[in-house]
Amino acid sequence: MGRALITIGLLLVAAGVLLIFAERLPFRVGKLPGDIEIRERNSVFYFPLATSLVLSVLLSLGLWLFNRFFR
């Protein structure tokens, strides 16, 4: 249990550092190629398709690794 808590804490610190330096990254989360944005006169439709796929793969990989090492 202790190793799991330490790992979760380190992941939270890494996520915080990424959020702090997000402006300097060569890509913007939520503005990836493949995200759909339709602008009309009075409305905007935005569907982050590519961002959703990338986050899904990263979360699946992270949870798989977590399950593999802390079972």
SVG drawing of the C-alpha trace seen along z (x, -y; Angstrom):
<svg xmlns="http://www.w3.org/2000/svg" viewBox="-25 -36 34 45">
<polyline fill="none" stroke="black" stroke-width="0.4" points="0.0,0.0 2.9,-2.4 4.5,-1.9 1.2,-2.6 0.7,-5.8 4.2,-6.9 3.7,-6.2 0.4,-8.1 2.1,-11.0 4.9,-11.1 2.4,-10.9 0.5,-13.9 3.7,-15.9 4.6,-15.0 1.2,-16.1 1.5,-19.4 4.9,-20.1 3.5,-19.4 0.6,-21.8 3.1,-24.5 5.2,-24.2 2.3,-23.4 2.8,-26.7 6.3,-25.7 5.4,-22.3 5.5,-22.0 1.8,-21.0 -1.3,-22.2 -3.5,-19.6 -6.9,-20.0 -5.6,-21.6 -4.1,-18.5 -4.5,-17.8 -7.6,-15.7 -9.7,-17.7 -12.9,-18.9 -13.8,-22.6 -16.6,-24.1 -17.2,-27.9 -20.4,-29.5 -21.6,-33.1 -23.0,-32.7 -21.8,-29.3 -18.8,-27.0 -18.8,-23.2 -15.6,-21.6 -15.0,-17.9 -11.5,-16.9 -11.3,-13.5 -7.5,-13.2 -7.0,-14.5 -9.6,-11.9 -7.8,-9.1 -4.4,-10.1 -5.6,-10.5 -7.4,-7.1 -4.2,-5.4 -2.1,-7.0 -4.6,-6.3 -5.0,-2.7 -1.2,-2.2 -0.8,-3.8 -3.5,-1.7 -2.1,1.5 1.3,0.7 -0.1,-0.1 -2.1,3.1 1.0,5.1 3.4,3.8 1.0,3.4 -1.0,6.6"/>
</svg>
